[in-house]
Amino acid sequence: MASTMNRWRMFIPLCGFLLLAVILLLGFSFNDPHILPSALLKKSMPAFSLPGLKDSNRLVTNEDIKGRIVLVNVWATWCPTCKAEHAELLRLKKKYGLEIVGIVYKDKRDKALSWLEAYGDPYSVNIFDSDGRLGIDLGVYGAPESFLLDAESTILYKRVGDINSRIWRDELEPRLKTLKFFDPDSVVDPS
């Protein structure tokens, strides 16, 4: 009887490990970190009045981005994923004419300006959010994050993480087609 009990004791750590592995597996499969709910979906872009990146004397407000479909992209020079997505943003602007509004998030002005000079500037305007207040109002978890706004500045989509060719194809392009932003069959690659 004692030997049977010792054998079962050997399996206790294995059973505990298997139970933990199942719990972790279920937890990871149900919580995609790029699909974070936003309380702002289907609501207007929060009101803001912040300096522009290139001209600190110019205040950029909600009214400056109203009236057209825009992709608002939260980025920073300290963010390695922002660098990874930058080429895709340049491509989207060049190929589709997508208007991209940048929010420079908790960064230094001189570093952000140097970044754009070195890597190119896909943004029609950059909002300088040095203390992150607009980011807080948008519910930003970090950079990069992007928001698709319709012509009334209603937030239709939120993306946590980078925008790459797969995200463009599977998530953004279908939404823009629905908004009749462009006819993808008429787009010609300028390269």
C-alpha positions as CSV (number, residue, x, y, z in Angstrom):
1,M,0.0,0.0,0.0
2,A,2.8,2.4,0.8
3,S,4.5,1.8,-2.6
4,T,1.2,2.5,-4.4
5,M,0.9,5.8,-2.5
6,N,4.5,6.7,-3.4
7,R,3.8,6.1,-7.1
8,W,0.8,8.5,-7.0
9,R,2.9,11.1,-5.3
10,M,5.3,11.0,-8.2
11,F,2.4,12.0,-10.5
12,I,1.3,15.0,-8.5
13,P,3.9,17.4,-9.9
14,L,3.2,16.1,-13.5
15,C,-0.6,16.6,-13.0
16,G,0.0,20.1,-11.6
17,F,2.2,21.0,-14.5
18,L,-0.4,19.7,-17.0
19,L,-3.2,21.7,-15.3
20,L,-1.1,24.8,-15.4
21,A,-0.2,24.3,-19.0
22,V,-3.9,23.9,-20.0
23,I,-4.8,27.1,-18.1
24,L,-2.0,29.1,-19.7
25,L,-2.9,27.8,-23.2
26,L,-6.5,28.7,-22.8
27,G,-5.6,32.1,-21.4
28,F,-3.3,32.9,-24.4
29,S,-5.7,31.7,-27.0
30,F,-8.6,33.8,-25.7
31,N,-6.7,37.1,-25.2
32,D,-5.1,38.4,-28.3
33,P,-3.1,41.4,-27.1
34,H,-3.8,43.3,-30.4
35,I,-7.6,43.1,-29.8
36,L,-8.0,45.4,-26.9
37,P,-11.5,46.8,-26.5
38,S,-11.8,50.5,-26.8
39,A,-14.5,52.5,-25.1
40,L,-14.2,55.1,-27.9
41,L,-15.3,52.9,-30.8
42,K,-18.2,54.5,-32.6
43,K,-17.5,57.7,-30.6
44,S,-15.9,61.0,-31.7
45,M,-12.2,61.6,-31.4
46,P,-11.6,63.2,-28.0
47,A,-11.2,67.0,-28.1
48,F,-7.6,68.2,-28.1
49,S,-5.5,71.3,-28.8
50,L,-1.8,70.4,-28.9
51,P,1.2,71.9,-30.7
52,G,2.3,70.5,-34.0
53,L,5.6,68.7,-34.2
54,K,7.3,70.8,-36.9
55,D,5.8,74.1,-35.7
56,S,5.4,74.3,-32.0
57,N,3.5,77.6,-32.3
58,R,0.8,76.1,-34.4
59,L,-1.9,74.4,-32.3
60,V,-3.6,71.3,-33.9
61,T,-7.2,70.6,-32.9
62,N,-10.0,68.2,-33.8
63,E,-11.2,70.6,-36.4
64,D,-7.9,70.2,-38.4
65,I,-8.6,66.5,-39.0
66,K,-12.4,66.6,-39.5
67,G,-14.0,66.2,-42.9
68,R,-11.9,63.4,-44.3
69,I,-11.1,59.8,-43.6
70,V,-7.8,59.6,-41.7
71,L,-5.6,57.0,-40.0
72,V,-4.3,58.4,-36.7
73,N,-1.0,56.7,-35.8
74,V,0.5,56.9,-32.3
75,W,4.3,56.6,-32.5
76,A,7.5,57.4,-30.8
77,T,11.3,57.2,-31.6
78,W,11.8,55.0,-28.5
79,C,9.4,52.4,-30.0
80,P,11.2,49.6,-32.0
81,T,7.8,48.4,-33.4
82,C,7.1,51.9,-34.7
83,K,10.3,51.7,-36.8
84,A,9.2,48.3,-38.1
85,E,5.8,49.7,-39.3
86,H,7.2,53.0,-40.7
87,A,7.9,51.6,-44.2
88,E,4.3,50.3,-44.4
89,L,2.9,53.7,-43.5
90,L,5.0,55.3,-46.2
91,R,3.7,52.7,-48.7
92,L,0.1,53.3,-47.8
93,K,0.4,57.0,-48.2
94,K,2.2,56.7,-51.5
95,K,0.1,53.9,-53.1
96,Y,-3.3,54.7,-51.7
97,G,-3.1,58.4,-50.8
98,L,-4.2,57.4,-47.2
99,E,-4.0,60.5,-45.0
100,I,-2.1,59.6,-41.8
101,V,-2.1,61.9,-38.8
102,G,0.7,61.2,-36.4
103,I,0.6,61.6,-32.6
104,V,4.2,61.8,-31.3
105,Y,3.7,60.1,-27.9
106,K,5.8,60.9,-24.9
107,D,8.9,61.7,-26.9
108,K,11.4,64.5,-27.5
109,R,10.7,67.0,-30.3
110,D,14.3,66.9,-31.7
111,K,14.4,63.1,-31.8
112,A,11.1,62.9,-33.6
113,L,12.1,65.5,-36.2
114,S,15.4,63.6,-36.8
115,W,13.5,60.3,-37.1
116,L,11.2,61.8,-39.9
117,E,14.2,63.2,-41.7
118,A,16.0,59.9,-41.6
119,Y,13.2,57.5,-42.4
120,G,10.7,59.7,-44.4
121,D,7.5,61.4,-43.3
122,P,4.2,59.6,-44.1
123,Y,2.2,62.1,-41.9
124,S,0.1,65.0,-43.2
125,V,0.4,66.5,-39.7
126,N,2.1,65.4,-36.5
127,I,0.5,66.2,-33.1
128,F,3.2,66.6,-30.4
129,D,1.8,64.8,-27.3
130,S,4.9,65.2,-25.0
131,D,3.1,64.3,-21.8
132,G,0.8,61.7,-23.2
133,R,-2.5,63.4,-22.3
134,L,-4.1,62.8,-25.7
135,G,-2.9,59.3,-25.5
136,I,-4.6,58.8,-22.2
137,D,-7.8,60.3,-23.6
138,L,-7.6,57.8,-26.5
139,G,-6.9,54.9,-24.1
140,V,-3.5,54.3,-25.5
141,Y,-1.6,51.4,-23.9
142,G,1.7,52.2,-25.7
143,A,3.1,52.8,-29.2
144,P,2.3,52.0,-31.9
145,E,-1.5,52.2,-31.9
146,S,-3.7,53.4,-34.7
147,F,-7.2,54.6,-35.1
148,L,-9.3,54.8,-38.3
149,L,-11.6,57.8,-38.3
150,D,-14.4,58.6,-40.7
151,A,-15.1,62.1,-42.1
152,E,-17.0,63.0,-38.9
153,S,-14.0,62.0,-36.8
154,T,-15.8,59.0,-35.4
155,I,-13.4,56.2,-34.4
156,L,-14.3,53.1,-36.4
157,Y,-11.3,50.9,-35.7
158,K,-8.4,50.6,-33.2
159,R,-5.2,48.7,-33.8
160,V,-2.8,47.9,-30.9
161,G,0.5,47.1,-32.5
162,D,2.1,47.7,-35.8
163,I,0.4,48.0,-39.2
164,N,1.9,45.7,-41.7
165,S,0.9,44.3,-45.0
166,R,-1.3,41.5,-43.4
167,I,-3.0,44.0,-41.1
168,W,-3.6,46.3,-44.1
169,R,-5.1,43.5,-46.2
170,D,-7.2,41.8,-43.5
171,E,-8.3,44.7,-41.3
172,L,-7.8,48.2,-42.8
173,E,-8.4,47.7,-46.5
174,P,-11.8,46.1,-46.0
175,R,-12.9,48.9,-43.7
176,L,-11.8,51.5,-46.2
177,K,-13.6,49.7,-49.0
178,T,-16.8,49.9,-46.9
179,L,-16.3,53.6,-46.5
180,K,-15.8,53.9,-50.2
181,F,-12.4,55.5,-49.6
182,F,-11.0,54.0,-52.8
183,D,-11.6,51.4,-55.5
184,P,-8.7,49.0,-54.9
185,D,-8.9,47.7,-58.5
186,S,-8.1,51.2,-59.8
187,V,-5.0,51.7,-57.5
188,V,-1.8,51.5,-59.5
189,D,1.5,50.8,-57.7
190,P,3.6,53.9,-58.2
191,S,6.9,52.1,-57.8
